[in-house]
């Protein structure tokens, strides 16, 4: 769970690949964390799933798939 691992935020600046952080828009805590982490990744981007909370892939699977598909296709946010 949260806090069980040592924080790795500092290492995120070394990533050289694009990175998509997905969170449910209704999960304000983890949406904020996604924004913070994306700011540490040189090519980081956040996608918030409208109408979804903490379990976005379960709550809105088609929306999550579309966000990931668009990201992998290189489409703008």
Backbone as a chain_set.jsonl record, in Angstrom:
{"seq": "XXXXXXXXXXXXXXXXXXXXXXXXXXXXXXXXXXXXXXXXXXXXXXXXXXXXXXXXXXXXXXXXXXXXXXXXXXXXX", "coords": {"N": [[0.812, -1.177, 0.0], [0.224, 2.371, 0.024], [3.069, 4.118, 0.991], [4.532, 1.896, 1.697], [6.775, 1.365, 0.22], [10.072, 2.669, -0.358], [10.346, 6.148, -1.18], [10.492, 6.99, -4.625], [10.593, 9.217, -6.143], [12.713, 11.026, -6.747], [14.266, 9.618, -8.583], [12.706, 9.678, -10.844], [13.286, 11.794, -12.522], [15.309, 10.896, -14.099], [14.232, 9.346, -16.064], [13.96, 8.538, -19.471], [12.033, 8.119, -21.283], [8.733, 8.705, -22.63], [6.061, 9.167, -20.315], [3.019, 8.189, -18.963], [0.723, 9.118, -16.576], [-2.03, 7.942, -14.974], [-5.094, 8.695, -13.467], [-8.152, 8.593, -11.597], [-10.472, 11.184, -12.027], [-12.166, 11.869, -9.955], [-10.823, 11.053, -7.749], [-9.281, 12.907, -5.89], [-6.969, 13.024, -4.296], [-5.104, 11.138, -5.407], [-5.061, 12.074, -7.999], [-3.784, 14.494, -7.635], [-1.3, 13.539, -6.769], [-0.486, 12.245, -9.096], [-0.113, 14.469, -10.763], [2.016, 15.725, -9.412], [4.039, 13.762, -9.648], [4.266, 13.564, -12.441], [5.346, 16.028, -12.988], [7.934, 15.63, -12.265], [9.002, 13.958, -14.14], [10.746, 14.153, -17.14], [9.367, 13.826, -19.644], [6.727, 13.599, -18.8], [3.215, 13.053, -18.444], [-0.136, 13.691, -17.534], [-3.217, 11.996, -17.304], [-6.509, 12.331, -16.588], [-9.257, 10.44, -15.626], [-12.439, 11.032, -16.417], [-15.298, 10.964, -14.34], [-14.464, 8.799, -12.868], [-13.108, 7.209, -9.961], [-10.914, 6.104, -7.453], [-10.403, 3.552, -8.497], [-9.995, 3.616, -11.354], [-9.425, 1.994, -13.753], [-11.209, -0.136, -13.348], [-13.631, 1.159, -13.023], [-14.03, 2.709, -15.305], [-13.184, 1.303, -17.784], [-13.079, 1.442, -20.658], [-12.55, 4.146, -21.127], [-10.026, 4.416, -19.941], [-8.53, 2.681, -21.549], [-8.725, 4.081, -23.986], [-7.338, 6.458, -23.366], [-4.745, 5.456, -22.921], [-4.262, 4.271, -25.422], [-4.278, 6.553, -27.105], [-2.095, 7.904, -26.029], [0.015, 6.094, -26.585], [-0.077, 6.207, -29.32], [0.943, 8.626, -29.76], [-0.603, 10.881, -29.779], [-1.668, 14.235, -29.131], [-2.282, 15.556, -25.813]], "CA": [[0.0, 0.0, 0.0], [0.905, 3.655, 0.042], [4.048, 4.262, 2.056], [5.238, 0.646, 1.969], [8.049, 1.41, -0.511], [10.836, 3.919, -0.247], [9.977, 7.074, -2.251], [11.356, 6.932, -5.8], [10.377, 10.444, -6.904], [13.964, 11.622, -7.216], [14.73, 8.851, -9.74], [11.855, 9.906, -12.002], [13.939, 12.761, -13.403], [16.25, 10.19, -14.973], [13.521, 8.617, -17.117], [14.184, 9.111, -20.802], [10.91, 7.72, -22.128], [7.481, 9.35, -22.249], [5.411, 8.483, -19.204], [1.639, 8.606, -18.747], [0.207, 8.83, -15.246], [-3.485, 7.936, -15.085], [-5.825, 8.676, -12.2], [-9.552, 8.977, -11.7], [-10.666, 12.6, -11.723], [-12.865, 11.998, -8.671], [-9.875, 10.711, -6.678], [-8.472, 14.121, -5.867], [-5.662, 12.767, -3.68], [-4.189, 10.498, -6.343], [-4.925, 12.964, -9.152], [-2.733, 15.441, -7.254], [-0.039, 12.792, -6.771], [-0.123, 12.05, -10.505], [0.414, 15.759, -11.236], [3.327, 15.921, -8.786], [4.997, 12.825, -10.243], [4.474, 13.939, -13.841], [6.229, 17.197, -13.007], [9.309, 15.158, -12.048], [9.424, 13.185, -15.313], [10.944, 15.081, -18.262], [8.302, 13.674, -20.643], [5.58, 13.098, -18.056], [1.906, 13.596, -18.804], [-1.221, 13.18, -16.694], [-4.541, 11.829, -17.895], [-7.515, 12.086, -15.565], [-10.414, 9.74, -16.165], [-13.67, 11.675, -15.97], [-16.31, 10.088, -13.775], [-13.874, 7.651, -12.181], [-12.438, 7.492, -8.704], [-9.647, 5.443, -7.168], [-10.232, 2.343, -9.308], [-10.35, 4.052, -12.707], [-9.498, 0.915, -14.745], [-12.41, -0.93, -13.106], [-14.809, 2.004, -13.116], [-14.177, 3.241, -16.666], [-12.131, 0.641, -18.557], [-12.977, 1.93, -22.041], [-11.903, 5.455, -21.092], [-8.609, 4.192, -19.655], [-7.94, 2.116, -22.772], [-8.611, 5.149, -24.979], [-6.255, 7.351, -22.952], [-3.472, 4.766, -23.157], [-4.12, 4.144, -26.868], [-3.907, 7.859, -27.641], [-0.729, 8.175, -25.565], [0.954, 5.244, -27.334], [-0.106, 6.661, -30.711], [1.606, 9.926, -29.817], [-1.575, 11.948, -29.948], [-1.557, 15.268, -28.077], [-3.177, 15.409, -24.66]], "C": [[0.863, 1.252, 0.0], [1.841, 3.727, 1.232], [4.833, 3.008, 2.352], [6.597, 0.598, 1.29], [8.773, 2.708, -0.194], [10.439, 4.832, -1.4], [10.994, 7.023, -3.404], [11.254, 8.193, -6.655], [11.628, 11.051, -7.479], [14.455, 10.923, -8.483], [13.901, 9.13, -10.99], [12.472, 10.892, -12.994], [14.911, 12.121, -14.369], [15.552, 9.423, -16.092], [13.713, 9.317, -18.455], [13.076, 8.729, -21.783], [9.666, 8.498, -21.709], [6.758, 8.507, -21.203], [4.011, 9.067, -19.017], [1.201, 8.173, -17.358], [-1.308, 9.002, -15.306], [-4.101, 7.862, -13.693], [-7.279, 9.035, -12.477], [-9.72, 10.429, -11.271], [-11.332, 12.814, -10.368], [-11.981, 11.627, -7.48], [-8.88, 11.86, -6.569], [-7.085, 13.913, -5.267], [-4.693, 12.179, -4.703], [-4.065, 11.276, -7.652], [-3.823, 13.988, -8.863], [-1.367, 14.769, -7.237], [0.434, 12.578, -8.206], [0.477, 13.328, -11.077], [1.822, 16.005, -10.685], [4.382, 15.02, -9.436], [5.29, 13.182, -11.696], [5.406, 15.136, -13.959], [7.69, 16.802, -12.82], [9.874, 14.413, -13.252], [9.582, 14.14, -16.492], [9.846, 15.001, -19.333], [7.06, 13.084, -19.978], [4.3, 13.797, -18.451], [0.86, 12.932, -17.915], [-2.499, 13.074, -17.52], [-5.503, 11.493, -16.76], [-8.753, 11.5, -16.217], [-11.673, 10.354, -15.575], [-14.646, 10.635, -15.431], [-15.773, 8.869, -13.048], [-13.179, 8.12, -10.909], [-11.141, 6.726, -8.603], [-9.376, 4.232, -8.058], [-10.62, 2.619, -10.757], [-10.392, 2.911, -13.724], [-10.729, 0.021, -14.578], [-13.683, -0.12, -13.358], [-15.083, 2.489, -14.541], [-13.123, 2.625, -17.587], [-11.986, 1.164, -19.984], [-12.277, 3.28, -22.094], [-10.407, 5.32, -20.838], [-7.904, 3.644, -20.893], [-7.748, 3.207, -23.817], [-7.49, 6.126, -24.629], [-4.887, 6.726, -23.232], [-3.227, 4.617, -24.652], [-3.65, 5.449, -27.492], [-2.472, 8.213, -27.255], [0.285, 7.393, -26.389], [1.016, 5.638, -28.803], [0.555, 8.022, -30.877], [0.684, 11.091, -30.034], [-1.438, 12.973, -28.817], [-2.602, 15.068, -26.994], [-4.426, 16.234, -24.813]], "O": [[2.092, 1.175, -0.022], [1.445, 3.426, 2.358], [5.732, 3.042, 3.193], [7.482, -0.132, 1.734], [8.162, 3.707, 0.186], [10.212, 4.342, -2.506], [12.203, 7.014, -3.176], [11.774, 8.229, -7.771], [11.606, 11.548, -8.605], [15.007, 11.576, -9.369], [14.356, 8.841, -12.097], [12.195, 10.816, -14.191], [15.299, 12.741, -15.36], [16.22, 8.901, -16.984], [13.634, 10.542, -18.547], [13.184, 8.994, -22.98], [9.555, 8.908, -20.553], [6.842, 7.279, -21.215], [3.841, 10.283, -18.924], [1.298, 6.997, -17.006], [-1.806, 10.074, -15.648], [-3.68, 7.067, -12.853], [-7.592, 9.696, -13.467], [-9.162, 10.848, -10.256], [-11.092, 13.825, -9.708], [-12.355, 11.863, -6.331], [-7.77, 11.784, -7.095], [-6.127, 14.561, -5.688], [-3.575, 12.675, -4.849], [-3.057, 11.146, -8.347], [-3.024, 14.31, -9.743], [-0.378, 15.374, -7.652], [1.622, 12.716, -8.497], [1.472, 13.275, -11.801], [2.711, 16.443, -11.416], [5.488, 15.471, -9.738], [6.438, 13.11, -12.133], [6.167, 15.244, -14.92], [8.588, 17.564, -13.181], [11.089, 14.254, -13.371], [8.645, 14.869, -16.815], [9.444, 16.033, -19.87], [6.421, 12.184, -20.523], [4.298, 14.989, -18.757], [0.968, 11.749, -17.59], [-2.813, 13.951, -18.324], [-5.33, 10.495, -16.06], [-9.235, 12.002, -17.233], [-11.943, 10.214, -14.383], [-14.796, 9.556, -16.004], [-16.543, 7.994, -12.653], [-12.729, 9.261, -10.802], [-10.355, 6.696, -9.55], [-8.217, 3.925, -8.339], [-11.474, 1.932, -11.318], [-11.336, 2.861, -14.512], [-11.237, -0.52, -15.559], [-14.683, -0.649, -13.845], [-16.238, 2.659, -14.932], [-12.266, 3.336, -18.113], [-10.863, 1.311, -20.468], [-11.493, 3.534, -23.008], [-9.607, 6.027, -21.45], [-6.811, 4.091, -21.241], [-6.705, 3.253, -24.47], [-6.766, 6.573, -25.518], [-3.982, 7.398, -23.724], [-2.102, 4.815, -25.112], [-2.732, 5.455, -28.312], [-1.724, 8.759, -28.066], [1.29, 7.945, -26.838], [2.036, 5.431, -29.462], [0.71, 8.513, -31.995], [1.121, 12.172, -30.428], [-1.129, 12.613, -27.681], [-3.664, 14.49, -27.227], [-5.285, 16.224, -23.93]]}, "num_chains": 1, "name": "protein.A"}
